[in-house]
Structures are given as structure tokens and as C-alpha cells.
Amino acid sequence: MIDALSATVIGAALLAAVWLAVLAVRARAPRRGTLAVLAAVELLVLVQAVAAGVLLARGERPDGVATFVGYHLAALLTLPAGVAWSVTDRSRWSPVVLTVACLTVAVLTVRLQQIWATA
């Protein structure tokens, strides 16, 4: 995996999580700007997945390829699921759901790095 890209994904997800936590504490719903930030984080996750796919196609593989692919799928689907939930439920809990989704993406990315390091 590309360490700089992974660090960027982790940093962006954590920054978004902090911002969403602030919104949650202030009991404010996420707005379009917040959703644009989440779209940027998702784009970074997608770029990371494509880069990992290229590395896998080249023959560079971690020990647990199925686990690695599963973690990537989870990372790709977590933010869209959180956004879908928060858009349909505009209560004070929608930023909390998005905060958890961003933290999950950061943790999944750390775990992807750990899996790749066993290669």
C-alpha cells in the first residue's frame, strides 16, 4: 500500500470526524459543505482502493488477500451508508452517525496497513 495515501485518508477521515463531532455537540445537522467534505474523503478511499487493486494485479499481495479485499469493501461502503442514514434521518443524531462512519474509515485504513505489512 502507499503509505502517504493511507496517511492522507486517515487524516482526512479524522478531521471530518472532529468537525462532525462539533456539529453533534452543537446539535446541528450536516449541510451540503459537510457532505462535500465526506465526498472528498470517499474519493480518497476510492483512490486508495484502486491503487491497492493495481498493486494486487502486479502480484504484490498480503498474506490475507480475502481479508484485505473485505476491509477495502467495508471502507468503500461505510461513508455512503452513513450519509444515506443521515440524509433520511435529519435528527440531532445524524452528525453522530457520520462521526462514527468517519472514525470507522480511519480504523479500517489503519487495519489495511497492518494487513499489508504482513506481505
JOVEN-V206975 format. One record per backbone hydrogen bond with DSSP energy under -1.0 kcal/mol. NH is the residue of the N-H (numbers start at 1). CO is the residue of the C=O. Records with the same first field share a line. If there is no record, write none. Layout:
NH->CO  CO
This chain:
6->2
7->3
8->4
9->5
10->6
11->7
12->8
13->9
14->10
15->11
16->12
17->13
18->14
19->15
20->16
21->17
22->18
23->19
24->20
25->21
26->22
28->23
35->31
36->32
37->33
38->34
39->35
40->36
41->37
42->38
43->39
44->40
45->41
46->42
47->43
48->44
49->45
50->46
51->47
52->48
53->49
54->50
55->51
56->52
57->53
58->54
60->55
68->64
69->65
70->66
71->67
72->68
73->69
74->70
75->71
76->72
77->73
78->74
81->77
82->78
83->79
84->80
85->81
86->82
87->83
88->84
89->85
94->91
97->93
98->94
99->95
100->96
101->97
102->98
103->99
104->100
105->101
106->102
107->103
108->104
109->105
110->106
111->107
112->108
113->109
114->110
115->111
116->112
117->113
118->115
119->116
